[in-house]
Amino acid sequence: MTETIPRTELRTIRRVISDLRKDLFTDAFALRPVPPLDATHPLVREMPQRFRPYAPWLPHAALTAFAFYLMAVAVEIEGADLALVSGVPLLLALYRPVGAWWLSFGGSIVWGLGITDTSVGGTWPWPPTLFASYIAVMVIVAFQNRPRVAGQMLLLTAGFGFAYDLFADWRPTNSFPMVVTSCVIVGAVVARRSLRETKQQVAVQQSATHEERSRRTLLEERATIARELHDVVAHHMSVIAIQAEAAPYRVANPPEELATSFATIRENAVAALTELRRVLGVVRADDPDAYADADPEAPQPTLATLDTLFAGVRAAGLTVEHITTGAVRPLPSGVELSAYRIVQEALSNALRHAPGSTARVEVAYVLGGLGLRIVNGPPTQAVRPSPGMGHGLLGMRERVAMLNGEMTAGAVEEDGGYEVAVFIPAAAVPEAEAPGPEPSGQAPGQAPGQAPGQAPGLKKGPAPEGRR
């Protein structure tokens, strides 16, 4: 115990000396110019347009003017020597701040040792102009360096003042006012700089957290899509396997090569089903309870089950209007499922962000695909804060991108509501099953002037995503 304490103190002293040497001695006169103000600084933005290009250099101009003012006052009080000691370090601080502080500190020592009589009493060893210049230089250094450097300067300044008070007790000094004033002003600068850096770090952390939350939501949505599409793909693969197994029995005395080919098709279909189940197991392994309440035997929803969805939404307090245009026809299972989920998510967003409003759902069976348009009006009730804003749109965009579709979403300028418009391309219906053209030459459900295959209300180009 008697050996540990001295060694610990020795290591602390060595570390302090090392930090002092690195901060104030190493490359003390290196070029570290004071940067101009940022273009977003309030002082720059409030300047008239014609003076705005020069506004970022206002601090440099102010410090230069202040330095020459101190020099002029010093000439009147003591002479040119004090003017140089007061003004030169302040001008040098604009480009080499640490070196300027050493110059000002050394000038204070030389002035205190070389002057035995001053014209103003009680201003030794810092005359008024040197007093102001010294504190201004420390402020500049504190603005550009870590708080530890400011503490080192204050410590050396306090030591210098204490030494003068101790060995020059025959005359009054202004060491105590210097130490107190510099601690207050430099401490305020350090506190403001630390607060600004803390806010910047918090903003960066919040941005990273938002990106991570968005990425996690996107992965969860992809896992949900994979789980839902597994049922669709598994159904088709099961049909292939069954048809391949039954095909040889539909032909009397089938060739051996044909039977072998059908057996190979069935084996590959069964193997594909097995791999699908393994992939689904991996997807569910991250959160095995995520689908615990889901009925594994329940069929996946389609556009034909939208009425059930609308009934639930109306029961929650949202008025829903449903319009279907065009000739209703069967669509691929993946398209039907994704369209249902998009409508479901859009209505959920309307419930969260526009309570008490009216929603309108348009489903358009157009040439070459399916169009969806979900519009809700402005909220008529108080909107509760909703964390995770924007994640619903991420899931909708992911489903649309998976099907090579298009989607726009944004606020409606007329009434302050919100609109989601989607077009999903779908396989064309065989000509034998396609309905005949209308007299006007337009496809079924196509509005006048509407391009073939374009969903109603679908706008080209990105739209601003406001509240979701």
C-alpha positions as CSV (number, residue, x, y, z in Angstrom):
1,M,0.0,0.0,0.0
2,T,2.9,2.3,0.7
3,E,4.3,1.7,-2.8
4,T,1.1,1.9,-4.7
5,I,0.1,5.5,-3.9
6,P,3.4,7.2,-4.9
7,R,3.4,5.2,-8.2
8,T,-0.2,6.2,-8.9
9,E,0.5,9.8,-8.2
10,L,3.6,9.7,-10.3
11,R,1.7,8.3,-13.2
12,T,-0.9,11.0,-12.8
13,I,1.8,13.7,-12.8
14,R,3.4,12.2,-15.9
15,R,0.1,12.1,-17.7
16,V,-0.7,15.7,-16.8
17,I,2.8,16.9,-18.0
18,S,2.4,14.8,-21.2
19,D,-1.0,16.4,-21.9
20,L,0.4,19.8,-21.2
21,R,3.3,19.3,-23.6
22,K,1.1,17.9,-26.3
23,D,-1.6,20.7,-26.0
24,L,0.5,23.8,-25.4
25,F,4.1,23.0,-26.5
26,T,3.9,20.7,-29.5
27,D,3.5,22.7,-32.7
28,A,2.4,25.7,-30.6
29,F,2.8,28.1,-33.5
30,A,1.2,25.7,-36.1
31,L,-1.2,27.4,-38.5
32,R,-4.7,26.9,-37.2
33,P,-6.8,29.8,-38.6
34,V,-10.1,30.8,-37.2
35,P,-12.7,29.5,-39.6
36,P,-15.3,31.8,-41.0
37,L,-19.0,31.6,-40.0
38,D,-21.1,28.9,-41.6
39,A,-23.6,29.9,-44.2
40,T,-26.4,28.7,-41.9
41,H,-25.3,30.9,-39.0
42,P,-28.1,33.3,-37.9
43,L,-25.8,36.3,-38.3
44,V,-25.1,35.4,-41.9
45,R,-28.7,34.7,-42.8
46,E,-29.9,38.0,-41.3
47,M,-27.5,40.1,-43.3
48,P,-28.7,41.8,-46.5
49,Q,-28.2,39.8,-49.7
50,R,-25.4,42.1,-51.0
51,F,-23.4,41.9,-47.8
52,R,-24.0,38.2,-47.2
53,P,-20.8,37.0,-49.0
54,Y,-18.7,39.1,-46.6
55,A,-20.7,38.2,-43.5
56,P,-18.7,35.0,-42.6
57,W,-15.7,37.1,-42.0
58,L,-17.3,39.5,-39.5
59,P,-15.6,37.9,-36.4
60,H,-12.2,38.4,-38.1
61,A,-13.0,42.0,-38.9
62,A,-14.3,42.6,-35.3
63,L,-11.2,41.1,-33.7
64,T,-8.9,43.1,-36.0
65,A,-10.7,46.3,-35.2
66,F,-10.6,45.5,-31.5
67,A,-6.9,44.8,-31.6
68,F,-6.1,48.2,-33.3
69,Y,-8.4,49.9,-30.8
70,L,-6.4,48.4,-27.9
71,M,-3.2,49.5,-29.5
72,A,-4.4,53.0,-29.9
73,V,-5.5,53.2,-26.2
74,A,-2.2,51.6,-25.1
75,V,-0.2,54.3,-26.9
76,E,-2.1,56.9,-25.0
77,I,-1.5,55.2,-21.6
78,E,2.0,53.8,-21.7
79,G,3.5,54.0,-25.2
80,A,4.3,51.8,-28.2
81,D,5.7,49.0,-26.2
82,L,2.4,48.2,-24.4
83,A,0.6,48.7,-27.8
84,L,2.7,45.9,-29.4
85,V,2.3,43.6,-26.4
86,S,-1.5,44.2,-26.4
87,G,-2.3,44.1,-30.1
88,V,0.2,41.7,-31.8
89,P,-0.9,38.5,-29.9
90,L,-4.6,39.3,-30.6
91,L,-3.9,39.7,-34.3
92,L,-1.8,36.5,-34.3
93,A,-4.6,34.5,-32.6
94,L,-6.6,34.6,-35.8
95,Y,-4.1,32.3,-37.4
96,R,-1.9,30.7,-34.7
97,P,-4.0,30.8,-31.5
98,V,-1.9,28.7,-29.1
99,G,1.3,30.5,-30.2
100,A,-0.5,33.8,-29.7
101,W,-1.4,32.9,-26.1
102,W,2.2,32.0,-25.4
103,L,3.2,35.4,-26.8
104,S,0.6,37.2,-24.7
105,F,1.6,35.1,-21.6
106,G,5.3,35.9,-22.1
107,G,4.5,39.5,-22.8
108,S,2.6,39.7,-19.4
109,I,5.6,38.2,-17.6
110,V,8.1,40.6,-19.3
111,W,5.9,43.6,-18.7
112,G,5.4,42.7,-15.1
113,L,9.1,42.2,-14.5
114,G,10.3,45.2,-16.5
115,I,7.9,47.9,-15.3
116,T,8.4,49.3,-11.8
117,D,6.0,52.1,-12.0
118,T,2.8,52.5,-13.9
119,S,0.6,55.5,-14.6
120,V,-2.5,53.7,-13.4
121,G,-2.4,52.2,-9.9
122,G,-3.6,48.7,-9.2
123,T,-3.1,47.5,-12.8
124,W,0.1,45.5,-12.4
125,P,1.2,43.2,-13.9
126,W,-1.7,43.5,-16.5
127,P,-2.4,47.0,-17.7
128,P,-6.0,47.6,-18.9
129,T,-5.2,47.0,-22.6
130,L,-3.1,43.9,-21.9
131,F,-5.8,42.6,-19.5
132,A,-8.5,42.8,-22.2
133,S,-6.1,41.4,-24.9
134,Y,-5.0,38.5,-22.8
135,I,-8.6,37.4,-22.0
136,A,-9.6,37.8,-25.7
137,V,-6.7,35.5,-26.8
138,M,-7.7,32.9,-24.3
139,V,-11.3,33.0,-25.5
140,I,-10.1,32.4,-29.1
141,V,-8.0,29.4,-28.0
142,A,-10.9,28.0,-26.0
143,F,-13.2,28.2,-29.0
144,Q,-10.9,26.1,-31.1
145,N,-9.5,23.6,-28.7
146,R,-10.8,21.0,-26.3
147,P,-11.8,22.1,-22.7
148,R,-8.6,20.6,-21.3
149,V,-6.5,23.3,-23.1
150,A,-8.6,26.1,-21.5
151,G,-8.1,24.5,-18.1
152,Q,-4.3,24.4,-18.7
153,M,-4.2,28.1,-19.7
154,L,-6.3,29.1,-16.6
155,L,-4.0,27.0,-14.4
156,L,-0.9,28.7,-15.7
157,T,-2.5,32.1,-15.5
158,A,-3.5,31.5,-11.9
159,G,0.0,30.3,-11.0
160,F,1.6,33.3,-12.6
161,G,-0.8,35.7,-10.7
162,F,-0.1,33.8,-7.4
163,A,3.6,34.1,-7.9
164,Y,3.3,37.8,-8.4
165,D,1.2,38.2,-5.3
166,L,3.6,36.1,-3.3
167,F,6.9,37.7,-4.3
168,A,5.7,41.3,-4.9
169,D,3.8,42.0,-1.8
170,W,5.2,45.5,-1.7
171,R,2.7,46.7,-4.4
172,P,-0.9,45.9,-5.2
173,T,-1.6,43.7,-8.2
174,N,-4.7,42.8,-10.3
175,S,-4.0,39.1,-10.3
176,F,-7.1,38.1,-8.5
177,P,-9.4,40.1,-10.9
178,M,-7.6,38.5,-13.8
179,V,-8.1,35.0,-12.5
180,V,-11.7,35.5,-11.6
181,T,-12.6,37.3,-14.9
182,S,-10.8,34.8,-17.1
183,C,-12.4,31.9,-15.3
184,V,-15.9,33.3,-15.7
185,I,-15.5,34.3,-19.4
186,V,-13.4,31.3,-20.6
187,G,-15.6,29.0,-18.5
188,A,-18.7,30.3,-20.2
189,V,-17.1,29.8,-23.6
190,V,-16.1,26.3,-22.8
191,A,-19.6,25.5,-21.5
192,R,-21.3,26.9,-24.6
193,R,-18.9,25.0,-26.9
194,S,-19.4,21.7,-24.9
195,L,-23.2,22.2,-25.1
196,R,-23.1,22.7,-28.8
197,E,-20.9,19.6,-29.3
198,T,-23.2,17.6,-27.1
199,K,-26.2,18.7,-29.2
200,Q,-24.4,17.7,-32.3
201,Q,-23.5,14.3,-30.9
202,V,-27.1,13.7,-29.8
203,A,-28.3,14.7,-33.3
204,V,-25.9,12.2,-34.9
205,Q,-26.9,9.5,-32.5
206,Q,-30.6,10.2,-33.1
207,S,-30.0,10.0,-36.9
208,A,-28.1,6.7,-36.5
209,T,-30.9,5.4,-34.3
210,H,-33.5,6.4,-36.8
211,E,-31.6,4.7,-39.6
212,E,-31.2,1.6,-37.6
213,R,-34.9,1.5,-36.7
214,S,-35.8,2.0,-40.4
215,R,-33.4,-0.8,-41.4
216,R,-34.8,-3.1,-38.7
217,T,-38.4,-2.3,-39.8
218,L,-37.5,-3.0,-43.4
219,L,-36.0,-6.3,-42.5
220,E,-39.1,-7.2,-40.5
221,E,-41.3,-6.2,-43.4
222,R,-39.3,-8.4,-45.7
223,A,-39.6,-11.3,-43.3
224,T,-43.4,-10.8,-43.3
225,I,-43.5,-10.7,-47.1
226,A,-41.4,-13.8,-47.2
227,R,-43.7,-15.6,-44.8
228,E,-46.8,-14.6,-46.7
229,L,-45.4,-15.4,-50.2
230,H,-44.2,-18.8,-48.9
231,D,-47.8,-19.9,-48.9
232,V,-48.4,-18.7,-52.4
233,V,-45.2,-20.3,-53.8
234,A,-45.8,-23.5,-51.8
235,H,-49.3,-23.8,-53.3
236,H,-48.0,-23.6,-56.8
237,M,-45.1,-26.0,-56.1
238,S,-47.6,-28.5,-54.6
239,V,-49.7,-28.3,-57.7
240,I,-46.6,-29.0,-59.8
241,A,-45.7,-32.0,-57.7
242,I,-49.2,-33.5,-57.8
243,Q,-49.6,-33.0,-61.5
244,A,-46.2,-34.5,-62.2
245,E,-47.0,-37.5,-60.1
246,A,-50.5,-38.0,-61.8
247,A,-49.4,-37.3,-65.4
248,P,-48.0,-40.7,-66.2
249,Y,-51.3,-42.4,-65.2
250,R,-53.2,-40.3,-67.7
251,V,-51.5,-42.0,-70.6
252,A,-51.7,-45.6,-71.5
253,N,-48.3,-47.2,-71.5
254,P,-46.3,-44.0,-71.2
255,P,-42.6,-44.2,-72.4
256,E,-40.1,-44.8,-69.8
257,E,-38.3,-41.5,-70.6
258,L,-41.6,-39.6,-70.0
259,A,-42.3,-41.3,-66.7
260,T,-38.7,-40.6,-65.6
261,S,-39.1,-36.9,-66.6
262,F,-42.3,-36.5,-64.6
263,A,-40.6,-38.2,-61.6
264,T,-37.7,-35.8,-61.8
265,I,-40.1,-32.9,-62.0
266,R,-41.9,-34.1,-58.9
267,E,-38.7,-34.7,-57.0
268,N,-37.5,-31.2,-57.8
269,A,-40.8,-29.7,-56.7
270,V,-40.7,-31.6,-53.4
271,A,-37.1,-30.5,-52.9
272,A,-38.1,-26.9,-53.6
273,L,-40.9,-27.2,-51.0
274,T,-38.4,-28.5,-48.4
275,E,-36.0,-25.6,-49.1
276,L,-38.9,-23.1,-48.8
277,R,-39.8,-24.5,-45.4
278,R,-36.2,-24.2,-44.3
279,V,-36.0,-20.5,-45.4
280,L,-39.3,-19.8,-43.6
281,G,-37.8,-21.4,-40.5
282,V,-34.8,-19.1,-40.7
283,V,-37.1,-16.1,-41.1
284,R,-39.1,-17.1,-38.0
285,A,-36.0,-18.0,-35.9
286,D,-35.3,-14.4,-35.1
287,D,-38.7,-13.9,-33.5
288,P,-40.5,-17.2,-33.1
289,D,-43.5,-15.6,-31.3
290,A,-44.1,-13.0,-34.0
291,Y,-46.7,-15.2,-35.8
292,A,-47.9,-17.2,-32.8
293,D,-51.4,-15.8,-33.0
294,A,-51.6,-16.4,-36.8
295,D,-53.6,-19.4,-38.0
296,P,-51.3,-21.5,-40.1
297,E,-54.3,-23.0,-42.0
298,A,-56.0,-19.6,-42.7
299,P,-55.8,-18.5,-46.4
300,Q,-53.9,-15.4,-47.3
301,P,-56.1,-12.4,-47.8
302,T,-57.0,-11.1,-51.3
303,L,-58.8,-8.2,-52.8
304,A,-62.0,-10.2,-52.4
305,T,-61.7,-9.9,-48.6
306,L,-61.4,-6.1,-48.6
307,D,-64.9,-5.7,-47.3
308,T,-64.0,-7.5,-44.1
309,L,-61.0,-5.1,-43.7
310,F,-63.3,-2.1,-44.3
311,A,-65.7,-3.3,-41.7
312,G,-63.0,-3.4,-39.1
313,V,-61.7,0.0,-40.0
314,R,-65.2,1.5,-39.8
315,A,-65.7,0.0,-36.4
316,A,-62.5,1.7,-35.3
317,G,-64.0,5.1,-36.2
318,L,-62.8,5.8,-39.8
319,T,-65.3,6.4,-42.5
320,V,-64.3,4.4,-45.6
321,E,-65.6,4.7,-49.2
322,H,-64.8,1.9,-51.6
323,I,-64.9,2.2,-55.4
324,T,-63.9,-0.5,-57.9
325,T,-63.5,0.4,-61.6
326,G,-62.7,-1.8,-64.5
327,A,-63.6,-5.5,-65.1
328,V,-62.8,-7.4,-62.0
329,R,-60.5,-10.4,-62.9
330,P,-58.3,-12.8,-61.1
331,L,-54.8,-11.6,-60.5
332,P,-51.6,-13.5,-59.4
333,S,-51.7,-14.4,-55.8
334,G,-48.7,-12.3,-54.9
335,V,-50.3,-9.2,-56.5
336,E,-53.6,-9.8,-54.6
337,L,-51.8,-10.3,-51.3
338,S,-49.5,-7.2,-51.7
339,A,-52.4,-5.0,-52.8
340,Y,-54.5,-6.1,-49.8
341,R,-51.5,-5.3,-47.4
342,I,-50.9,-1.9,-49.0
343,V,-54.6,-0.9,-48.5
344,Q,-54.5,-2.2,-45.0
345,E,-51.3,-0.3,-44.1
346,A,-52.7,2.9,-45.7
347,L,-55.9,2.7,-43.7
348,S,-53.9,2.0,-40.5
349,N,-51.9,5.2,-41.2
350,A,-55.1,7.1,-41.7
351,L,-56.4,5.8,-38.3
352,R,-53.2,6.9,-36.5
353,H,-52.5,10.2,-38.2
354,A,-55.9,11.4,-39.2
355,P,-58.4,10.2,-36.6
356,G,-62.0,11.1,-37.5
357,S,-61.3,11.7,-41.2
358,T,-62.9,10.1,-44.2
359,A,-60.9,7.7,-46.4
360,R,-61.5,6.8,-50.0
361,V,-60.2,3.5,-51.5
362,E,-60.1,3.2,-55.3
363,V,-59.3,-0.2,-56.9
364,A,-58.8,0.0,-60.6
365,Y,-58.4,-3.0,-62.9
366,V,-56.6,-1.4,-65.7
367,L,-54.8,-2.6,-68.8
368,G,-51.6,-4.3,-67.7
369,G,-52.0,-4.3,-64.0
370,L,-53.8,-3.0,-60.9
371,G,-54.1,0.5,-59.7
372,L,-54.7,1.5,-56.1
373,R,-55.4,5.0,-54.7
374,I,-56.1,5.6,-51.0
375,V,-56.9,9.1,-49.9
376,N,-57.8,10.4,-46.5
377,G,-58.9,13.9,-45.4
378,P,-57.4,16.0,-42.6
379,P,-57.8,14.8,-39.0
380,T,-60.9,16.1,-37.1
381,Q,-59.7,14.8,-33.7
382,A,-56.5,15.2,-31.7
383,V,-53.6,13.3,-33.2
384,R,-51.7,11.3,-30.6
385,P,-47.9,11.1,-30.9
386,S,-46.9,8.0,-32.9
387,P,-43.3,6.7,-32.7
388,G,-41.7,5.1,-35.7
389,M,-43.1,7.5,-38.2
390,G,-42.4,6.5,-41.8
391,H,-42.1,2.8,-41.3
392,G,-45.5,2.0,-42.8
393,L,-44.4,3.6,-46.1
394,L,-41.2,1.6,-46.0
395,G,-43.2,-1.6,-46.0
396,M,-45.5,-0.5,-48.8
397,R,-42.6,0.6,-51.0
398,E,-40.9,-2.7,-50.4
399,R,-43.9,-4.6,-51.6
400,V,-44.3,-2.4,-54.6
401,A,-40.6,-2.7,-55.5
402,M,-40.8,-6.5,-55.2
403,L,-43.5,-6.5,-57.9
404,N,-41.8,-3.9,-60.1
405,G,-44.5,-1.4,-59.5
406,E,-44.7,2.4,-58.9
407,M,-45.8,4.3,-55.8
408,T,-46.2,7.9,-54.8
409,A,-47.2,9.2,-51.4
410,G,-47.6,12.7,-50.1
411,A,-49.8,15.4,-48.6
412,V,-52.9,16.7,-50.5
413,E,-52.5,20.4,-50.8
414,E,-56.2,21.1,-51.3
415,D,-57.4,19.9,-47.9
416,G,-54.4,18.9,-46.0
417,G,-55.1,15.1,-46.3
418,Y,-52.8,12.4,-47.5
419,E,-52.7,10.3,-50.6
420,V,-51.1,7.0,-51.5
421,A,-51.2,5.9,-55.2
422,V,-49.8,2.6,-56.4
423,F,-49.6,0.8,-59.8
424,I,-48.7,-2.9,-59.8
425,P,-48.1,-4.6,-63.1
426,A,-49.8,-8.0,-63.5
427,A,-49.7,-10.7,-66.1
428,A,-52.0,-10.0,-69.0
429,V,-55.3,-12.0,-69.2
430,P,-55.4,-14.4,-72.2
431,E,-57.3,-13.0,-75.2
432,A,-59.9,-15.7,-75.0
433,E,-60.8,-14.5,-71.5
434,A,-60.4,-10.8,-71.9
435,P,-63.5,-8.6,-72.1
436,G,-64.2,-6.9,-75.4
437,P,-63.2,-3.3,-75.9
438,E,-65.5,-0.5,-75.0
439,P,-67.0,1.6,-77.9
440,S,-64.7,4.4,-77.0
441,G,-61.7,2.2,-77.6
442,Q,-60.7,2.5,-73.9
443,A,-59.9,-0.3,-71.6
444,P,-62.4,-1.2,-69.0
445,G,-62.3,1.2,-66.1
446,Q,-60.0,3.6,-68.0
447,A,-60.9,7.2,-67.4
448,P,-60.9,9.7,-70.3
449,G,-57.4,10.9,-71.0
450,Q,-55.9,8.2,-68.8
451,A,-52.9,6.4,-70.2
452,P,-53.3,2.6,-70.5
453,G,-51.9,0.8,-67.4
454,Q,-51.8,3.9,-65.3
455,A,-53.5,3.8,-61.9
456,P,-56.0,6.6,-61.1
457,G,-54.4,9.4,-59.2
458,L,-50.9,8.1,-59.7
459,K,-48.6,11.0,-60.2
460,K,-45.2,10.7,-61.8
461,G,-42.1,11.7,-59.8
462,P,-41.5,11.6,-56.0
463,A,-43.8,13.3,-53.7
464,P,-43.0,14.7,-50.2
465,E,-43.5,12.2,-47.4
466,G,-44.9,14.3,-44.6
467,R,-46.3,12.7,-41.5
468,R,-45.7,8.9,-41.9
